[in-house]
C-alpha cells in the first residue's frame, strides 16, 4: 500500500517518525510535512506565496520525505497535486502530540491536513494522543499499523479522527466509535506587556467540556478508550434548509 503521511507538528516530530518507521516495514511511505510546527492551522492554505520544498533523509527504507514551508493542508495538497507521481491509497495525519477532541477538530491542523486528503477523494485518518500520555508513540504506531487493513476495508472513502487517551483502561487496546463532543476554552487570552510597553494578547486558555454524553469522543477518551469519529466535509444544516425552503414563498413575495 502507498501511504502519505502528513502532520502539523513538523517534519522533525517524534510522532511522525514513529509511525513512518512502523508503516515502512510493510508499506511504501511518503512524508510531506511542514518545516516547522503549524498547530491550530485547520485547513488553511497559503495563497500567492511560493512554497519552499526540501527533500529530507529520514534514514528509513521505503520512505521518501519532503519538508514544506507551509501549512498542514498545503502539505497534503502539494503532495497530491505535484510531489507524488501516483495517488496514495491512504493518508494518515499524525501522530499528533495532543488530543483533537470535540470542537477542537474545527481548528486542528492535524485534522485539517487529513480533511484536505478526504476532499481529494482519498481515505484519510487523523491520529492524535492526549498530552502527557503514558501510551507511547511507538505503541500507537504499532496499533495503527496492525489495524490499517481494517480501516482501509471499512469503506471506499472515509475520514476518521482517532484519539488515544492518557492511559489505556486495564492496559487494553479498545476502539470505540464515537460522535464528536463539545469543548470550549475559558480565559482564552492573557494580556502580555511587550518590551516597548505596548499590550499584546496571547492565546492559551483552559478547556471546558460541555454536555458530553458517553457516546462522545471526549468521554470515551477520558474513560481510557481509543475514540474513532467519522467526519465529513458537508456542513449544511439540512433541517434549517428545509425550514427556509418552506418559507421561501413568503420571502420572495414580499415585494409583490
C-alpha positions in Angstrom: 0.0 0.0 0.0 1.2 3.5 -0.8 0.6 5.7 2.3 1.0 9.5 2.5 2.0 10.8 6.0 1.3 14.4 6.9 1.1 16.3 10.2 1.1 19.7 11.9 3.9 19.2 14.4 6.5 19.4 11.7 8.9 17.1 9.9 11.0 16.5 13.0 8.1 15.4 15.2 8.6 12.2 17.1 5.1 11.0 16.4 5.7 11.3 12.7 8.9 9.4 12.9 7.4 6.6 14.9 4.5 5.9 12.6 6.7 6.3 9.5 9.2 3.7 10.9 6.4 1.2 11.7 4.5 1.6 8.4 7.6 1.4 6.3 8.1 -2.2 7.3 5.2 -3.3 5.1 4.2 -0.2 3.0 5.7 2.4 0.7 5.6 5.6 2.7 5.7 9.2 1.5 6.1 12.0 4.1 5.1 15.6 3.2 5.2 17.7 6.4 5.7 21.3 7.5 9.2 22.6 8.1 8.0 23.9 11.5 5.1 23.3 13.8 1.8 24.5 12.4 -0.7 23.7 15.1 -4.1 25.3 15.0 -4.0 26.0 11.3 -7.1 23.9 10.5 -7.4 23.6 6.7 -5.7 26.9 5.9 -3.9 27.2 2.6 -1.0 29.6 1.7 -2.2 31.8 -1.1 0.0 33.8 -3.5 3.3 32.9 -1.8 5.8 30.4 -3.2 6.2 27.3 -1.0 9.8 26.2 -0.5 10.2 22.4 -0.5 13.2 20.4 0.7 13.9 16.7 0.5 14.7 15.1 3.8 16.6 11.9 4.6 14.6 10.1 7.3 17.2 7.3 7.3 14.4 4.7 6.8 13.9 2.3 3.9 10.8 2.6 1.8 10.4 6.2 3.0 10.5 9.4 0.8 10.2 12.6 2.7 9.7 16.3 1.9 9.5 19.3 4.2 7.3 22.2 3.1 7.4 25.8 4.2 3.6 25.9 4.6 0.6 24.7 6.4 -0.5 21.1 7.0 -3.2 21.4 4.3 -0.6 22.9 2.0 1.5 19.7 2.5 -1.4 17.4 1.6 -2.4 19.5 -1.4 1.1 19.9 -2.7 1.8 16.2 -2.3 -1.4 15.1 -4.2 -1.1 17.7 -7.0 2.6 17.8 -7.6 5.1 15.8 -5.4 3.6 12.3 -5.7 3.6 10.6 -9.1 0.8 8.3 -8.1 -2.2 8.9 -5.8 -1.7 7.3 -2.4 -4.1 4.5 -1.2 -4.4 6.2 2.2 -3.4 9.4 4.0 -2.5 9.4 7.7 -2.0 12.7 9.6 -0.1 12.5 12.9 0.7 11.1 15.3 -0.2 14.4 16.9 1.2 15.3 20.3 -2.1 16.4 21.9 -5.7 15.3 21.6 -8.0 16.7 18.9 -11.4 16.1 20.5 -14.8 17.7 20.2 -15.0 21.1 18.6 -11.1 21.2 18.5 -11.5 19.5 15.1 -12.5 22.9 13.7 -9.0 24.3 14.5 -6.7 21.3 14.3 -4.0 21.3 11.7 -3.8 17.5 12.1 -7.4 17.1 11.2 -7.2 19.8 8.5 -4.4 18.0 6.7 -6.5 14.8 6.7 -9.6 16.6 5.6 -7.7 18.0 2.6 -7.0 14.5 1.6 -10.6 13.5 2.0 -11.6 16.5 0.0 -9.4 15.0 -2.8 -11.4 11.7 -2.6 -8.7 9.8 -0.7 -9.5 7.9 2.5 -7.8 9.8 5.4 -7.1 9.3 9.1 -6.1 11.8 11.7 -4.3 10.2 14.7 -3.7 12.1 18.0 -2.8 11.2 21.6 -3.6 13.1 24.8 -0.8 15.3 26.1 1.5 13.6 28.7 0.0 10.2 27.8 1.7 7.1 29.1 0.8 5.5 25.7 4.0 5.9 23.7 4.2 7.0 20.0 5.8 3.6 19.2 2.8 1.8 20.8 0.3 3.9 18.9 2.3 3.4 15.7 2.2 -0.4 16.1 -1.5 -0.4 17.0 -2.4 1.7 13.9 -0.1 -0.4 11.6 -1.8 -3.6 12.8 -5.2 -2.2 12.0 -4.6 -0.4 8.8 -6.3 -3.1 6.7 -9.4 -3.0 8.9 -9.8 0.8 8.4 -8.9 0.7 4.8 -11.5 -2.0 4.1 -14.4 -0.4 6.0 -15.5 1.8 3.1 -14.4 3.1 -0.3 -14.0 6.6 1.1 -13.7 7.8 4.7 -12.3 10.3 7.1 -11.7 9.1 10.7 -10.5 11.2 13.6 -8.7 8.9 16.1 -7.7 9.8 19.6 -5.7 7.8 22.1 -6.2 8.5 25.9 -3.7 9.5 28.6 -3.8 5.8 29.7 -5.5 2.7 28.4 -8.2 1.3 30.7 -6.9 -2.0 32.1 -3.9 -1.5 29.7 -6.0 -2.9 26.9 -6.5 -1.7 23.3 -10.2 -1.0 22.8 -11.5 1.2 20.0 -14.9 2.9 20.4 -16.8 4.5 17.6 -18.0 8.0 18.6 -19.5 11.3 17.7 -17.5 14.4 18.5 -18.4 16.3 21.6 -18.4 20.0 22.6 -15.4 21.8 24.1 -14.8 25.5 24.7 -12.0 27.4 26.3 -12.1 29.7 29.3 -9.8 32.7 29.7 -8.6 32.2 26.2 -6.3 35.3 26.1 -3.8 36.7 28.5 -2.6 40.2 28.2 1.2 40.5 27.7 3.3 43.6 28.1 5.9 43.8 25.3 9.4 45.3 25.5 8.2 48.6 24.1 5.4 48.9 26.7 2.6 48.0 24.3 0.0 45.4 25.2 -0.5 42.2 23.2 -2.7 39.2 23.8 -1.5 35.6 24.0 -3.9 32.7 23.4 -3.7 29.8 25.9 -7.0 29.2 27.8 -8.3 26.2 29.7 -10.5 23.5 28.1 -14.1 23.2 29.4 -16.2 20.3 28.2 -19.9 20.9 27.9 -22.8 18.4 27.9 -21.0 15.5 26.5 -22.6 12.1 26.8 -21.0 8.6 26.9 -21.0 8.4 23.1 -18.8 11.4 22.5 -15.1 11.2 21.8 -14.3 13.4 24.8 -15.9 11.0 27.3 -14.6 7.8 25.6 -11.0 9.1 25.7 -11.5 10.3 29.3 -12.5 6.7 30.2 -9.4 5.2 28.8 -10.5 4.1 25.4 -9.5 5.0 21.8 -12.1 7.0 20.0 -12.8 6.7 16.3 -15.0 9.5 14.9 -16.1 9.5 11.3 -16.1 13.1 9.9 -17.4 14.7 6.7 -16.9 18.0 4.9 -20.6 18.6 4.4 -21.7 21.3 6.9 -25.1 22.2 5.5 -27.8 22.4 8.2 -30.5 20.4 6.3 -33.1 20.9 9.0 -32.7 24.7 8.7 -32.6 24.5 4.9 -35.9 22.7 4.9 -37.4 25.4 7.1 -36.1 28.2 4.8 -37.4 26.4 1.7 -40.8 26.2 3.2 -40.6 30.0 3.9 -39.2 30.8 0.5 -42.5 31.7 -1.0 -43.2 34.3 1.7 -39.7 35.8 1.3 -39.9 36.0 -2.4 -43.4 37.5 -2.3 -42.5 40.5 -0.1 -42.4 43.0 -3.0 -45.2 41.5 -5.0 
